[in-house]
Amino acid sequence: MNGKSREGIGRRTAGAALLALGLLAAGCSDRAEAPGKKAVGTLERAQQAGSIRVGYANEAPYAYLESASGRLTGEAPEIARAVLARMGIREVEGVLTEFGSLIPGLKAGRFDIIAAGMYILPQRCKEIAFSNPTYSVGEAFVVAQGNPLGLASYEDAARHASARLGVVAGTVERDYARRTGVPDERVVVFPDAPSALEGVIAGRVDAFAATSLTVNNLLARARSPRVERAEPFSDPVIDSKPERGYGAFGFRKDDPKLIAAFNDELARFIGTPAHLELVKPFGFTRAELPGSATAAKLCRG
């Protein structure tokens, strides 16, 4: 249908055409069902298909594509596989997305879960739902060898008049920079962590801010004598207390059954020997366990 009326079409024919158009539009929704049938949600569809799509940003050690094997791996995808398998969903299909586009992509239905180690933050909780956290971690800087500007905290970057700080688009580090007083004009936003690392090497920025595990992984892979981790380093102080991030899985708010089932299995898995052994290759230890933190508490800030 091109939306234009044609001469000679009767009211009955036009009405039938409009009805057909309406049914076609309803069929475009991934949640709509034929009249009289019970709607099938994301959890049921995934269990019936035995597979589900997860969105990830290419950031080791949280979620990344292993070049040698082509396997989606990292802390979040491996936990997702273990938990979803307990729910009867054996196959996890990865959808690569820039970090800043993960929430829009989830809401648009490009994938059904964000598996990227995303921090639970009150502003994000307004848009999506989160599982309970799977880890907790602090911050770090990548700096040029010798740390020429002596940057050992976000506050140092704010105080130094010429310090340029690199962050990845859509990450909490952008918020940390703003809230610790780093002027916007001295913050350089990169699409991903490898690009930010190259920014430090090329001298585009004086430091790249990321989680301590991201920094450790980047430096181990790069093995460049031109960059190093800033030592010592202090986590950003927000509202008079040091900030620590809590990572989790993201869901659409209209998927309560999926969220509840996932959280139930997650609670039985996190902290077990099987979990700790699974995430050990990615640098996670018992020290990174989230403790008693919950999504509800973290969403309240």
C-alpha positions, 0 to 999 in steps of 0.5 A: 500500500502506498497510502494514496486512495485510488479512484473506484475503490468502494468503502468495503474494499477500502475497509478491508485494505485498512484492516489488512494494514493494521494486522500487518503493523501488529505483526511487526511487534515482537510481542504481538500475537494473533487475536485470542492467543496469549502474548508470548514474552521474551523469556518464553520465545527464547526458551522455545528457540533455545537462543537469545541475542545479547548486545556487547561493546568490544571491551575486554575483559567484560565482553569481546570477540576473541580473534583467534576463535571468533568466540564472544567471550569475557566476564559478561558473556560467559556468565550469561551462557552459564545462567541462561543454560540453567534457564533452558537457553543454550545459545547466545548470539552476540550483537556488537554495538558501541557502548553508547548505543547499547541502551538505545539498541536494547530498547529498539529490540536489536537484542534482548540483554546487554552483556557488557559489564555495564554499571548500574547507575540511577540515570540508566535505571530510568531507561532500562532494568538491571540484574543484580550486580556480578562484580564491583571494581575501582578505577585507573588511568593509562598514562604515558611512560613516567606519567609526565603530568603526575596524574594520580586521580580524577581530581588531579586531572581537574586541577592540572590546567592542561591535562586532557582526559580520554573516556569512552562514549557512554561510560561512567568515566565521562560522568566521573570527569564532570563531577570531579571538575574536569572541564568538558573542553579537556575531555576527549571522547573515544568510541572504544577502549583500544582507540583511547589507548592509541590516543594516549600513545599518540599524545592526543590525551594525557590519560585514559580513564577506565575501570582497573580491569580494563586498564590492566587488560589493555596494557597486557595486550598492548605490551607497549613501553610507551604507556603504563598504569598510573601508580598510585591512583585514587578512586574519584570522590563523589559526594564525599565518598570514593566511587566504586562501580557495580556491573550487571546485565541490562534488560527492557523494563517490559521483560519482568519474567526474563529479569526475575528468572535471570536474577533467580539463577544468578543468585545461585551462581555468583560467588560459587567455585564454578563462577570464580573459576569461570571469570578467573581468566579475565582477572576477576577474583573474590575481591571483585564480588559485589557483596550485598549490593542489589540493583534496587539499592544501586538504582536508588543511588 
